[in-house]
Amino acid sequence: MITAKVKCVNKEESSYQTNEGTVRQARVTFYADYADGRNKEWASATPTLNLTMTLNGHAADLFDQGTAYTLQFVEDEA
């Protein structure tokens, strides 16, 4: 498993109408977090990380702009 420390740097919320009602979503962007030596192990080989996800409103509510998170890469056994 490889871990990376990331920080939510942007969260753009939007909504649109469907026949069932209003649908909320957000585009959430994360960059590598280098505070306090975080990511030091892999940063010398790959010094940048950028992740952008478009999420439904419920999933987007789980992320806050300015908050740091741990991203885990786990090898798939399949």
PDB file of N, CA, C and O in Angstrom, chain B, residues numbered from 101:
ATOM      1  N   MET B 101       0.845  -1.177   0.000  1.00  0.00           N
ATOM      2  CA  MET B 101       0.000   0.000   0.000  1.00  0.00           C
ATOM      3  C   MET B 101       0.888   1.237   0.000  1.00  0.00           C
ATOM      4  O   MET B 101       1.911   1.297   0.682  1.00  0.00           O
ATOM      5  N   ILE B 102       0.467   2.215  -0.782  1.00  0.00           N
ATOM      6  CA  ILE B 102       1.151   3.504  -0.846  1.00  0.00           C
ATOM      7  C   ILE B 102       0.170   4.556  -0.354  1.00  0.00           C
ATOM      8  O   ILE B 102      -0.991   4.570  -0.762  1.00  0.00           O
ATOM      9  N   THR B 103       0.634   5.431   0.516  1.00  0.00           N
ATOM     10  CA  THR B 103      -0.235   6.497   1.009  1.00  0.00           C
ATOM     11  C   THR B 103       0.311   7.847   0.579  1.00  0.00           C
ATOM     12  O   THR B 103       1.520   8.029   0.431  1.00  0.00           O
ATOM     13  N   ALA B 104      -0.588   8.777   0.384  1.00  0.00           N
ATOM     14  CA  ALA B 104      -0.223  10.148   0.050  1.00  0.00           C
ATOM     15  C   ALA B 104      -1.091  11.070   0.881  1.00  0.00           C
ATOM     16  O   ALA B 104      -2.286  10.826   1.046  1.00  0.00           O
ATOM     17  N   LYS B 105      -0.502  12.110   1.395  1.00  0.00           N
ATOM     18  CA  LYS B 105      -1.248  13.122   2.136  1.00  0.00           C
ATOM     19  C   LYS B 105      -1.694  14.180   1.138  1.00  0.00           C
ATOM     20  O   LYS B 105      -0.879  14.726   0.394  1.00  0.00           O
ATOM     21  N   VAL B 106      -2.983  14.464   1.125  1.00  0.00           N
ATOM     22  CA  VAL B 106      -3.538  15.449   0.202  1.00  0.00           C
ATOM     23  C   VAL B 106      -4.347  16.476   0.970  1.00  0.00           C
ATOM     24  O   VAL B 106      -4.805  16.225   2.084  1.00  0.00           O
ATOM     25  N   LYS B 107      -4.516  17.641   0.353  1.00  0.00           N
ATOM     26  CA  LYS B 107      -5.340  18.684   0.947  1.00  0.00           C
ATOM     27  C   LYS B 107      -6.398  19.086  -0.077  1.00  0.00           C
ATOM     28  O   LYS B 107      -6.097  19.271  -1.257  1.00  0.00           O
ATOM     29  N   CYS B 108      -7.626  19.216   0.385  1.00  0.00           N
ATOM     30  CA  CYS B 108      -8.713  19.676  -0.469  1.00  0.00           C
ATOM     31  C   CYS B 108      -8.514  21.173  -0.702  1.00  0.00           C
ATOM     32  O   CYS B 108      -8.642  21.970   0.227  1.00  0.00           O
ATOM     33  N   VAL B 109      -8.202  21.548  -1.931  1.00  0.00           N
ATOM     34  CA  VAL B 109      -7.890  22.948  -2.223  1.00  0.00           C
ATOM     35  C   VAL B 109      -9.038  23.684  -2.896  1.00  0.00           C
ATOM     36  O   VAL B 109      -9.038  24.914  -2.951  1.00  0.00           O
ATOM     37  N   ASN B 110     -10.021  22.938  -3.411  1.00  0.00           N
ATOM     38  CA  ASN B 110     -11.140  23.598  -4.079  1.00  0.00           C
ATOM     39  C   ASN B 110     -12.360  22.683  -4.054  1.00  0.00           C
ATOM     40  O   ASN B 110     -12.246  21.468  -4.217  1.00  0.00           O
ATOM     41  N   LYS B 111     -13.519  23.282  -3.849  1.00  0.00           N
ATOM     42  CA  LYS B 111     -14.777  22.538  -3.862  1.00  0.00           C
ATOM     43  C   LYS B 111     -15.817  23.431  -4.524  1.00  0.00           C
ATOM     44  O   LYS B 111     -16.282  24.404  -3.932  1.00  0.00           O
ATOM     45  N   GLU B 112     -16.177  23.089  -5.762  1.00  0.00           N
ATOM     46  CA  GLU B 112     -17.138  23.881  -6.529  1.00  0.00           C
ATOM     47  C   GLU B 112     -18.460  23.131  -6.585  1.00  0.00           C
ATOM     48  O   GLU B 112     -18.568  22.096  -7.243  1.00  0.00           O
ATOM     49  N   GLU B 113     -19.452  23.648  -5.900  1.00  0.00           N
ATOM     50  CA  GLU B 113     -20.752  22.994  -5.857  1.00  0.00           C
ATOM     51  C   GLU B 113     -21.661  23.543  -6.945  1.00  0.00           C
ATOM     52  O   GLU B 113     -21.595  24.722  -7.293  1.00  0.00           O
ATOM     53  N   SER B 114     -22.509  22.673  -7.476  1.00  0.00           N
ATOM     54  CA  SER B 114     -23.482  23.070  -8.486  1.00  0.00           C
ATOM     55  C   SER B 114     -24.710  22.185  -8.351  1.00  0.00           C
ATOM     56  O   SER B 114     -24.708  21.208  -7.602  1.00  0.00           O
ATOM     57  N   SER B 115     -25.743  22.533  -9.076  1.00  0.00           N
ATOM     58  CA  SER B 115     -26.955  21.720  -9.067  1.00  0.00           C
ATOM     59  C   SER B 115     -27.646  21.853 -10.411  1.00  0.00           C
ATOM     60  O   SER B 115     -27.418  22.810 -11.151  1.00  0.00           O
ATOM     61  N   TYR B 116     -28.485  20.890 -10.712  1.00  0.00           N
ATOM     62  CA  TYR B 116     -29.273  20.933 -11.937  1.00  0.00           C
ATOM     63  C   TYR B 116     -30.607  20.236 -11.678  1.00  0.00           C
ATOM     64  O   TYR B 116     -30.750  19.461 -10.732  1.00  0.00           O
ATOM     65  N   GLN B 117     -31.559  20.526 -12.525  1.00  0.00           N
ATOM     66  CA  GLN B 117     -32.906  19.991 -12.365  1.00  0.00           C
ATOM     67  C   GLN B 117     -33.120  18.766 -13.250  1.00  0.00           C
ATOM     68  O   GLN B 117     -32.670  18.720 -14.395  1.00  0.00           O
ATOM     69  N   THR B 118     -33.810  17.786 -12.698  1.00  0.00           N
ATOM     70  CA  THR B 118     -34.266  16.619 -13.457  1.00  0.00           C
ATOM     71  C   THR B 118     -35.767  16.476 -13.201  1.00  0.00           C
ATOM     72  O   THR B 118     -36.348  17.243 -12.433  1.00  0.00           O
ATOM     73  N   ASN B 119     -36.378  15.509 -13.836  1.00  0.00           N
ATOM     74  CA  ASN B 119     -37.803  15.252 -13.598  1.00  0.00           C
ATOM     75  C   ASN B 119     -38.063  14.853 -12.149  1.00  0.00           C
ATOM     76  O   ASN B 119     -39.164  15.054 -11.636  1.00  0.00           O
ATOM     77  N   GLU B 120     -37.041  14.280 -11.480  1.00  0.00           N
ATOM     78  CA  GLU B 120     -37.181  13.853 -10.089  1.00  0.00           C
ATOM     79  C   GLU B 120     -36.878  14.966  -9.087  1.00  0.00           C
ATOM     80  O   GLU B 120     -37.133  14.805  -7.893  1.00  0.00           O
ATOM     81  N   GLY B 121     -36.341  16.085  -9.554  1.00  0.00           N
ATOM     82  CA  GLY B 121     -36.022  17.189  -8.649  1.00  0.00           C
ATOM     83  C   GLY B 121     -34.626  17.731  -8.878  1.00  0.00           C
ATOM     84  O   GLY B 121     -34.027  17.523  -9.933  1.00  0.00           O
ATOM     85  N   THR B 122     -34.121  18.424  -7.880  1.00  0.00           N
ATOM     86  CA  THR B 122     -32.798  19.042  -7.954  1.00  0.00           C
ATOM     87  C   THR B 122     -31.723  18.030  -7.586  1.00  0.00           C
ATOM     88  O   THR B 122     -31.843  17.307  -6.597  1.00  0.00           O
ATOM     89  N   VAL B 123     -30.667  17.991  -8.399  1.00  0.00           N
ATOM     90  CA  VAL B 123     -29.527  17.114  -8.142  1.00  0.00           C
ATOM     91  C   VAL B 123     -28.333  17.997  -7.797  1.00  0.00           C
ATOM     92  O   VAL B 123     -27.956  18.881  -8.566  1.00  0.00           O
ATOM     93  N   ARG B 124     -27.743  17.745  -6.627  1.00  0.00           N
ATOM     94  CA  ARG B 124     -26.546  18.478  -6.207  1.00  0.00           C
ATOM     95  C   ARG B 124     -25.307  17.679  -6.561  1.00  0.00           C
ATOM     96  O   ARG B 124     -25.312  16.450  -6.501  1.00  0.00           O
ATOM     97  N   GLN B 125     -24.252  18.376  -6.927  1.00  0.00           N
ATOM     98  CA  GLN B 125     -22.961  17.735  -7.136  1.00  0.00           C
ATOM     99  C   GLN B 125     -21.865  18.754  -6.858  1.00  0.00           C
ATOM    100  O   GLN B 125     -22.126  19.948  -6.714  1.00  0.00           O
ATOM    101  N   ALA B 126     -20.633  18.256  -6.784  1.00  0.00           N
ATOM    102  CA  ALA B 126     -19.495  19.145  -6.553  1.00  0.00           C
ATOM    103  C   ALA B 126     -18.253  18.569  -7.221  1.00  0.00           C
ATOM    104  O   ALA B 126     -18.058  17.355  -7.279  1.00  0.00           O
ATOM    105  N   ARG B 127     -17.437  19.460  -7.713  1.00  0.00           N
ATOM    106  CA  ARG B 127     -16.122  19.102  -8.249  1.00  0.00           C
ATOM    107  C   ARG B 127     -15.125  19.428  -7.143  1.00  0.00           C
ATOM    108  O   ARG B 127     -14.992  20.582  -6.734  1.00  0.00           O
ATOM    109  N   VAL B 128     -14.425  18.395  -6.664  1.00  0.00           N
ATOM    110  CA  VAL B 128     -13.522  18.531  -5.525  1.00  0.00           C
ATOM    111  C   VAL B 128     -12.097  18.272  -6.008  1.00  0.00           C
ATOM    112  O   VAL B 128     -11.830  17.257  -6.653  1.00  0.00           O
ATOM    113  N   THR B 129     -11.182  19.192  -5.695  1.00  0.00           N
ATOM    114  CA  THR B 129      -9.800  19.089  -6.156  1.00  0.00           C
ATOM    115  C   THR B 129      -8.854  18.986  -4.965  1.00  0.00           C
ATOM    116  O   THR B 129      -8.987  19.715  -3.982  1.00  0.00           O
ATOM    117  N   PHE B 130      -7.899  18.070  -5.072  1.00  0.00           N
ATOM    118  CA  PHE B 130      -6.903  17.831  -4.034  1.00  0.00           C
ATOM    119  C   PHE B 130      -5.505  17.989  -4.632  1.00  0.00           C
ATOM    120  O   PHE B 130      -5.265  17.603  -5.776  1.00  0.00           O
ATOM    121  N   TYR B 131      -4.597  18.552  -3.858  1.00  0.00           N
ATOM    122  CA  TYR B 131      -3.179  18.620  -4.207  1.00  0.00           C
ATOM    123  C   TYR B 131      -2.380  17.938  -3.105  1.00  0.00           C
ATOM    124  O   TYR B 131      -2.873  17.759  -1.991  1.00  0.00           O
ATOM    125  N   ALA B 132      -1.159  17.562  -3.418  1.00  0.00           N
ATOM    126  CA  ALA B 132      -0.278  16.968  -2.409  1.00  0.00           C
ATOM    127  C   ALA B 132      -0.066  17.961  -1.270  1.00  0.00           C
ATOM    128  O   ALA B 132       0.041  19.168  -1.488  1.00  0.00           O
ATOM    129  N   ASP B 133      -0.010  17.432  -0.065  1.00  0.00           N
ATOM    130  CA  ASP B 133       0.190  18.244   1.144  1.00  0.00           C
ATOM    131  C   ASP B 133       1.610  17.982   1.649  1.00  0.00           C
ATOM    132  O   ASP B 133       1.922  16.886   2.113  1.00  0.00           O
ATOM    133  N   TYR B 134       2.460  18.998   1.553  1.00  0.00           N
ATOM    134  CA  TYR B 134       3.861  18.842   1.941  1.00  0.00           C
ATOM    135  C   TYR B 134       4.160  19.386   3.334  1.00  0.00           C
ATOM    136  O   TYR B 134       5.320  19.401   3.744  1.00  0.00           O
ATOM    137  N   ALA B 135       3.155  19.829   4.066  1.00  0.00           N
ATOM    138  CA  ALA B 135       3.366  20.390   5.406  1.00  0.00           C
ATOM    139  C   ALA B 135       4.026  19.361   6.319  1.00  0.00           C
ATOM    140  O   ALA B 135       3.704  18.174   6.262  1.00  0.00           O
ATOM    141  N   ASP B 136       4.929  19.812   7.140  1.00  0.00           N
ATOM    142  CA  ASP B 136       5.592  18.962   8.142  1.00  0.00           C
ATOM    143  C   ASP B 136       6.283  17.737   7.546  1.00  0.00           C
ATOM    144  O   ASP B 136       6.354  16.691   8.191  1.00  0.00           O
ATOM    145  N   GLY B 137       6.793  17.861   6.315  1.00  0.00           N
ATOM    146  CA  GLY B 137       7.519  16.748   5.692  1.00  0.00           C
ATOM    147  C   GLY B 137       6.633  15.647   5.127  1.00  0.00           C
ATOM    148  O   GLY B 137       7.126  14.583   4.752  1.00  0.00           O
ATOM    149  N   ARG B 138       5.326  15.897   5.065  1.00  0.00           N
ATOM    150  CA  ARG B 138       4.423  14.892   4.497  1.00  0.00           C
ATOM    151  C   ARG B 138       4.816  14.608   3.056  1.00  0.00           C
ATOM    152  O   ARG B 138       5.265  15.502   2.339  1.00  0.00           O
ATOM    153  N   ASN B 139       4.649  13.390   2.645  1.00  0.00           N
ATOM    154  CA  ASN B 139       4.922  12.931   1.282  1.00  0.00           C
ATOM    155  C   ASN B 139       6.398  12.943   0.927  1.00  0.00           C
ATOM    156  O   ASN B 139       6.747  12.811  -0.246  1.00  0.00           O
ATOM    157  N   LYS B 140       7.264  13.096   1.902  1.00  0.00           N
ATOM    158  CA  LYS B 140       8.701  13.177   1.649  1.00  0.00           C
ATOM    159  C   LYS B 140       9.222  11.923   0.947  1.00  0.00           C
ATOM    160  O   LYS B 140      10.096  12.008   0.083  1.00  0.00           O
ATOM    161  N   GLU B 141       8.686  10.761   1.319  1.00  0.00           N
ATOM    162  CA  GLU B 141       9.185   9.496   0.778  1.00  0.00           C
ATOM    163  C   GLU B 141       9.021   9.409  -0.743  1.00  0.00           C
ATOM    164  O   GLU B 141       9.960   9.029  -1.442  1.00  0.00           O
ATOM    165  N   TRP B 142       7.858   9.752  -1.251  1.00  0.00           N
ATOM    166  CA  TRP B 142       7.657   9.605  -2.691  1.00  0.00           C
ATOM    167  C   TRP B 142       7.851  10.898  -3.465  1.00  0.00           C
ATOM    168  O   TRP B 142       7.957  10.857  -4.691  1.00  0.00           O
ATOM    169  N   ALA B 143       7.901  12.038  -2.799  1.00  0.00           N
ATOM    170  CA  ALA B 143       7.971  13.317  -3.493  1.00  0.00           C
ATOM    171  C   ALA B 143       9.259  13.511  -4.278  1.00  0.00           C
ATOM    172  O   ALA B 143       9.269  14.260  -5.255  1.00  0.00           O
ATOM    173  N   SER B 144      10.344  12.858  -3.880  1.00  0.00           N
ATOM    174  CA  SER B 144      11.594  13.025  -4.627  1.00  0.00           C
ATOM    175  C   SER B 144      11.504  12.391  -6.013  1.00  0.00           C
ATOM    176  O   SER B 144      12.188  12.836  -6.935  1.00  0.00           O
ATOM    177  N   ALA B 145      10.676  11.364  -6.178  1.00  0.00           N
ATOM    178  CA  ALA B 145      10.515  10.722  -7.482  1.00  0.00           C
ATOM    179  C   ALA B 145       9.349  11.319  -8.274  1.00  0.00           C
ATOM    180  O   ALA B 145       9.440  11.467  -9.493  1.00  0.00           O
ATOM    181  N   THR B 146       8.282  11.653  -7.603  1.00  0.00           N
ATOM    182  CA  THR B 146       7.091  12.211  -8.243  1.00  0.00           C
ATOM    183  C   THR B 146       6.632  13.396  -7.399  1.00  0.00           C
ATOM    184  O   THR B 146       5.791  13.234  -6.515  1.00  0.00           O
ATOM    185  N   PRO B 147       7.174  14.583  -7.661  1.00  0.00           N
ATOM    186  CA  PRO B 147       6.964  15.697  -6.743  1.00  0.00           C
ATOM    187  C   PRO B 147       5.622  16.419  -6.849  1.00  0.00           C
ATOM    188  O   PRO B 147       5.449  17.479  -6.247  1.00  0.00           O
ATOM    189  N   THR B 148       4.680  15.870  -7.596  1.00  0.00           N
ATOM    190  CA  THR B 148       3.391  16.545  -7.691  1.00  0.00           C
ATOM    191  C   THR B 148       2.257  15.536  -7.682  1.00  0.00           C
ATOM    192  O   THR B 148       2.428  14.390  -8.097  1.00  0.00           O
ATOM    193  N   LEU B 149       1.115  15.965  -7.215  1.00  0.00           N
ATOM    194  CA  LEU B 149      -0.067  15.124  -7.205  1.00  0.00           C
ATOM    195  C   LEU B 149      -1.267  16.035  -7.367  1.00  0.00           C
ATOM    196  O   LEU B 149      -1.375  17.054  -6.684  1.00  0.00           O
ATOM    197  N   ASN B 150      -2.177  15.673  -8.275  1.00  0.00           N
ATOM    198  CA  ASN B 150      -3.380  16.436  -8.510  1.00  0.00           C
ATOM    199  C   ASN B 150      -4.508  15.443  -8.721  1.00  0.00           C
ATOM    200  O   ASN B 150      -4.411  14.576  -9.589  1.00  0.00           O
ATOM    201  N   LEU B 151      -5.573  15.556  -7.943  1.00  0.00           N
ATOM    202  CA  LEU B 151      -6.722  14.670  -8.057  1.00  0.00           C
ATOM    203  C   LEU B 151      -7.976  15.521  -8.078  1.00  0.00           C
ATOM    204  O   LEU B 151      -8.182  16.346  -7.188  1.00  0.00           O
ATOM    205  N   THR B 152      -8.817  15.328  -9.088  1.00  0.00           N
ATOM    206  CA  THR B 152     -10.095  16.029  -9.170  1.00  0.00           C
ATOM    207  C   THR B 152     -11.187  14.993  -9.347  1.00  0.00           C
ATOM    208  O   THR B 152     -11.097  14.112 -10.202  1.00  0.00           O
ATOM    209  N   MET B 153     -12.230  15.113  -8.519  1.00  0.00           N
ATOM    210  CA  MET B 153     -13.361  14.198  -8.597  1.00  0.00           C
ATOM    211  C   MET B 153     -14.648  15.008  -8.700  1.00  0.00           C
ATOM    212  O   MET B 153     -14.774  16.063  -8.079  1.00  0.00           O
ATOM    213  N   THR B 154     -15.594  14.518  -9.479  1.00  0.00           N
ATOM    214  CA  THR B 154     -16.936  15.065  -9.477  1.00  0.00           C
ATOM    215  C   THR B 154     -17.805  14.081  -8.716  1.00  0.00           C
ATOM    216  O   THR B 154     -17.908  12.911  -9.083  1.00  0.00           O
ATOM    217  N   LEU B 155     -18.429  14.569  -7.651  1.00  0.00           N
ATOM    218  CA  LEU B 155     -19.166  13.711  -6.728  1.00  0.00           C
ATOM    219  C   LEU B 155     -20.607  14.172  -6.606  1.00  0.00           C
ATOM    220  O   LEU B 155     -20.918  15.344  -6.820  1.00  0.00           O
ATOM    221  N   ASN B 156     -21.490  13.231  -6.257  1.00  0.00           N
ATOM    222  CA  ASN B 156     -22.853  13.656  -5.953  1.00  0.00           C
ATOM    223  C   ASN B 156     -22.832  14.446  -4.646  1.00  0.00           C
ATOM    224  O   ASN B 156     -21.845  14.413  -3.911  1.00  0.00           O
ATOM    225  N   GLY B 157     -23.908  15.143  -4.364  1.00  0.00           N
ATOM    226  CA  GLY B 157     -23.956  16.025  -3.197  1.00  0.00           C
ATOM    227  C   GLY B 157     -23.646  15.335  -1.891  1.00  0.00           C
ATOM    228  O   GLY B 157     -22.911  15.874  -1.064  1.00  0.00           O
ATOM    229  N   HIS B 158     -24.201  14.137  -1.691  1.00  0.00           N
ATOM    230  CA  HIS B 158     -23.960  13.406  -0.433  1.00  0.00           C
ATOM    231  C   HIS B 158     -22.483  13.083  -0.259  1.00  0.00           C
ATOM    232  O   HIS B 158     -21.931  13.297   0.820  1.00  0.00           O
ATOM    233  N   ALA B 159     -21.835  12.572  -1.297  1.00  0.00           N
ATOM    234  CA  ALA B 159     -20.405  12.241  -1.209  1.00  0.00           C
ATOM    235  C   ALA B 159     -19.568  13.509  -1.053  1.00  0.00           C
ATOM    236  O   ALA B 159     -18.589  13.512  -0.307  1.00  0.00           O
ATOM    237  N   ALA B 160     -19.937  14.579  -1.742  1.00  0.00           N
ATOM    238  CA  ALA B 160     -19.191  15.836  -1.646  1.00  0.00           C
ATOM    239  C   ALA B 160     -19.250  16.418  -0.237  1.00  0.00           C
ATOM    240  O   ALA B 160     -18.313  17.087   0.200  1.00  0.00           O
ATOM    241  N   ASP B 161     -20.345  16.165   0.472  1.00  0.00           N
ATOM    242  CA  ASP B 161     -20.477  16.666   1.842  1.00  0.00           C
ATOM    243  C   ASP B 161     -19.424  16.073   2.778  1.00  0.00           C
ATOM    244  O   ASP B 161     -19.191  16.613   3.859  1.00  0.00           O
ATOM    245  N   LEU B 162     -18.789  14.981   2.384  1.00  0.00           N
ATOM    246  CA  LEU B 162     -17.778  14.329   3.214  1.00  0.00           C
ATOM    247  C   LEU B 162     -16.422  15.041   3.163  1.00  0.00           C
ATOM    248  O   LEU B 162     -15.537  14.738   3.963  1.00  0.00           O
ATOM    249  N   PHE B 163     -16.251  15.986   2.229  1.00  0.00           N
ATOM    250  CA  PHE B 163     -14.981  16.681   2.047  1.00  0.00           C
ATOM    251  C   PHE B 163     -15.148  18.173   2.289  1.00  0.00           C
ATOM    252  O   PHE B 163     -16.137  18.777   1.874  1.00  0.00           O
ATOM    253  N   ASP B 164     -14.161  18.761   2.970  1.00  0.00           N
ATOM    254  CA  ASP B 164     -14.177  20.193   3.254  1.00  0.00           C
ATOM    255  C   ASP B 164     -12.930  20.845   2.690  1.00  0.00           C
ATOM    256  O   ASP B 164     -11.823  20.332   2.849  1.00  0.00           O
ATOM    257  N   GLN B 165     -13.116  21.988   2.024  1.00  0.00           N
ATOM    258  CA  GLN B 165     -11.989  22.727   1.483  1.00  0.00           C
ATOM    259  C   GLN B 165     -11.063  23.140   2.616  1.00  0.00           C
ATOM    260  O   GLN B 165     -11.520  23.617   3.654  1.00  0.00           O
ATOM    261  N   GLY B 166      -9.754  22.958   2.417  1.00  0.00           N
ATOM    262  CA  GLY B 166      -8.752  23.308   3.421  1.00  0.00           C
ATOM    263  C   GLY B 166      -8.392  22.176   4.361  1.00  0.00           C
ATOM    264  O   GLY B 166      -7.470  22.312   5.165  1.00  0.00           O
ATOM    265  N   THR B 167      -9.107  21.054   4.277  1.00  0.00           N
ATOM    266  CA  THR B 167      -8.863  19.919   5.161  1.00  0.00           C
ATOM    267  C   THR B 167      -7.906  18.934   4.499  1.00  0.00           C
ATOM    268  O   THR B 167      -7.980  18.708   3.292  1.00  0.00           O
ATOM    269  N   ALA B 168      -7.003  18.346   5.292  1.00  0.00           N
ATOM    270  CA  ALA B 168      -6.048  17.350   4.795  1.00  0.00           C
ATOM    271  C   ALA B 168      -6.650  15.947   4.947  1.00  0.00           C
ATOM    272  O   ALA B 168      -7.392  15.676   5.891  1.00  0.00           O
ATOM    273  N   TYR B 169      -6.315  15.064   3.998  1.00  0.00           N
ATOM    274  CA  TYR B 169      -6.799  13.680   3.989  1.00  0.00           C
ATOM    275  C   TYR B 169      -5.649  12.756   3.625  1.00  0.00           C
ATOM    276  O   TYR B 169      -4.644  13.199   3.070  1.00  0.00           O
ATOM    277  N   THR B 170      -5.792  11.475   3.935  1.00  0.00           N
ATOM    278  CA  THR B 170      -4.825  10.465   3.522  1.00  0.00           C
ATOM    279  C   THR B 170      -5.432   9.672   2.381  1.00  0.00           C
ATOM    280  O   THR B 170      -6.517   9.108   2.515  1.00  0.00           O
ATOM    281  N   LEU B 171      -4.731   9.631   1.260  1.00  0.00           N
ATOM    282  CA  LEU B 171      -5.144   8.900   0.081  1.00  0.00           C
ATOM    283  C   LEU B 171      -4.360   7.589   0.062  1.00  0.00           C
ATOM    284  O   LEU B 171      -3.134   7.601   0.172  1.00  0.00           O
ATOM    285  N   GLN B 172      -5.049   6.474  -0.076  1.00  0.00           N
ATOM    286  CA  GLN B 172      -4.367   5.164  -0.079  1.00  0.00           C
ATOM    287  C   GLN B 172      -4.497   4.498  -1.440  1.00  0.00           C
ATOM    288  O   GLN B 172      -5.581   4.442  -2.020  1.00  0.00           O
ATOM    289  N   PHE B 173      -3.384   4.000  -1.932  1.00  0.00           N
ATOM    290  CA  PHE B 173      -3.347   3.199  -3.158  1.00  0.00           C
ATOM    291  C   PHE B 173      -3.065   1.770  -2.731  1.00  0.00           C
ATOM    292  O   PHE B 173      -1.988   1.472  -2.216  1.00  0.00           O
ATOM    293  N   VAL B 174      -4.023   0.892  -2.943  1.00  0.00           N
ATOM    294  CA  VAL B 174      -3.901  -0.493  -2.554  1.00  0.00           C
ATOM    295  C   VAL B 174      -3.947  -1.341  -3.816  1.00  0.00           C
ATOM    296  O   VAL B 174      -4.876  -1.215  -4.614  1.00  0.00           O
ATOM    297  N   GLU B 175      -2.963  -2.198  -4.001  1.00  0.00           N
ATOM    298  CA  GLU B 175      -2.898  -3.046  -5.184  1.00  0.00           C
ATOM    299  C   GLU B 175      -4.092  -3.979  -5.221  1.00  0.00           C
ATOM    300  O   GLU B 175      -4.427  -4.622  -4.225  1.00  0.00           O
ATOM    301  N   ASP B 176      -4.730  -4.047  -6.381  1.00  0.00           N
ATOM    302  CA  ASP B 176      -5.871  -4.916  -6.575  1.00  0.00           C
ATOM    303  C   ASP B 176      -5.381  -6.347  -6.780  1.00  0.00           C
ATOM    304  O   ASP B 176      -4.497  -6.595  -7.600  1.00  0.00           O
ATOM    305  N   GLU B 177      -5.949  -7.269  -6.043  1.00  0.00           N
ATOM    306  CA  GLU B 177      -5.505  -8.671  -6.136  1.00  0.00           C
ATOM    307  C   GLU B 177      -6.042  -9.382  -7.358  1.00  0.00           C
ATOM    308  O   GLU B 177      -5.543 -10.450  -7.714  1.00  0.00           O
ATOM    309  N   ALA B 178      -7.040  -8.823  -8.007  1.00  0.00           N
ATOM    310  CA  ALA B 178      -7.639  -9.477  -9.175  1.00  0.00           C
ATOM    311  C   ALA B 178      -6.765  -9.373 -10.394  1.00  0.00           C
ATOM    312  O   ALA B 178      -7.128  -9.874 -11.458  1.00  0.00           O
TER     313      ALA B 178
END
